[in-house]
Amino acid sequence: MKKDVPVSEIMTKNIVRLKLTDELSTAESLFKKNHIRHLPVVDKDHIVGIVSYNDLLRISFADAVDVDGGDIETTVYDMFTIEQVMTKKVVSVNSSTSVAEVAELFLKHEFHALPVVDDDCLVGIVTTTDVIRFFLERE
């Protein structure tokens, strides 16, 4: 098996992303609509953070409703901003990083998505699912 395949061959290039000014309800909608679990937060094309679906679950009460039948989740989302919920110290790789190196980073840091950044601009995102699929296809 060739071990020096660059992550650019398996990363998602058409990136669904958030801006700092977006609402948390927008993030939830994008997660559900696109069947994804991680959203890079950008200022222009520069990554400033990342929000995971688990980040939203931590601050919300799934399927909870208040006494008037309103959605508590929406109320909780209104209490926080993207910037307050996102991970700010984002570990990233560049497009020439090997898939094997990315797999090692996933194991070492126990996260499930890495932004791919070239020349300080977001160019893709790679997930544990992408890496697993890559290795399974080479079996």
C-alpha positions in Angstrom: 0.0 0.0 0.0 1.3 3.4 -0.9 1.7 5.4 2.3 2.5 8.8 0.9 -0.8 9.6 -0.7 -1.6 13.3 0.0 -4.7 14.2 1.9 -5.8 16.4 -1.1 -6.8 13.1 -2.8 -9.4 12.3 -0.1 -10.5 15.6 1.4 -13.8 17.3 0.8 -13.1 20.3 -1.3 -16.6 21.7 -1.5 -16.7 22.9 2.1 -19.8 23.8 4.0 -18.7 26.5 6.4 -19.9 29.0 9.0 -19.0 32.7 9.6 -18.6 34.2 13.1 -21.8 36.1 12.5 -23.9 33.0 11.8 -26.4 31.8 14.4 -26.1 28.4 16.1 -29.5 27.5 14.6 -27.8 28.0 11.2 -25.1 25.5 12.2 -27.7 22.9 13.3 -29.5 23.4 10.0 -26.3 22.9 8.0 -25.4 19.8 10.0 -28.7 18.2 9.3 -29.2 19.3 5.7 -25.7 18.2 4.6 -25.4 15.1 6.9 -22.1 16.3 8.4 -20.7 16.6 11.9 -18.0 19.4 11.6 -18.2 23.0 10.3 -15.1 25.2 9.9 -15.7 28.8 11.0 -14.1 31.2 8.6 -13.3 34.9 8.2 -13.1 35.2 4.5 -11.2 32.0 3.6 -9.1 32.0 6.8 -10.1 29.5 9.4 -10.8 30.9 12.9 -12.5 27.9 14.5 -14.4 24.7 14.1 -17.8 23.7 15.5 -18.9 20.0 15.8 -22.4 18.6 16.1 -21.3 17.4 19.5 -20.6 21.0 20.5 -24.2 21.8 19.9 -25.4 18.8 21.7 -23.4 19.8 24.8 -25.3 23.1 25.1 -28.8 21.9 24.0 -31.5 19.7 25.4 -32.4 17.4 22.5 -36.2 17.3 21.9 -36.9 19.5 25.0 -39.8 21.8 25.0 -40.9 24.6 27.4 -44.3 24.8 29.1 -45.7 26.8 26.2 -44.6 24.0 23.7 -41.7 26.1 22.3 -38.4 24.6 21.5 -35.9 25.0 24.4 -33.1 24.2 22.0 -33.7 27.3 20.0 -33.8 29.4 23.2 -30.5 27.9 24.4 -28.9 28.6 20.9 -29.9 32.2 21.3 -27.9 32.4 24.5 -24.6 31.6 22.8 -22.6 32.7 19.7 -20.6 30.7 17.2 -17.5 32.2 18.7 -18.4 31.0 22.2 -19.1 27.4 21.1 -16.4 26.8 18.5 -13.0 25.4 19.2 -10.5 28.2 18.6 -7.2 26.4 18.7 -7.7 24.5 15.5 -5.1 21.9 14.5 -4.9 21.8 10.7 -2.9 20.1 8.0 -1.9 21.2 4.5 -3.0 19.5 1.3 0.4 17.7 0.9 0.2 16.0 4.3 0.0 12.2 3.8 -3.1 10.3 4.7 -1.0 8.2 7.1 0.1 11.4 9.0 -3.5 12.5 9.2 -4.5 9.1 10.6 -1.8 9.4 13.2 -3.1 12.9 14.2 -6.6 11.5 14.6 -5.3 8.8 16.9 -3.1 11.2 18.9 -5.6 14.0 19.4 -8.8 12.0 19.5 -10.8 14.4 17.2 -12.6 13.5 14.0 -12.0 16.3 11.5 -9.1 18.4 10.4 -9.3 21.5 8.2 -6.9 21.5 5.3 -5.2 24.8 5.0 -2.8 26.0 2.3 -1.2 29.5 2.4 -3.4 30.4 5.4 -6.6 29.7 3.4 -9.1 26.8 4.0 -9.0 24.5 1.0 -10.7 21.4 2.4 -11.7 19.2 5.3 -10.8 15.6 6.1 -12.6 13.4 8.5 -12.0 10.0 10.2 -14.6 8.7 7.8 -12.5 9.8 4.8 -9.4 8.1 6.2 -11.2 4.9 7.1 -12.8 4.8 3.6 -9.3 5.4 2.0 -7.7 2.4 3.9 -10.7 0.1 3.3 -10.7 0.8 -0.5 -7.0 -0.2 -0.6 -7.6 -3.6 1.1 
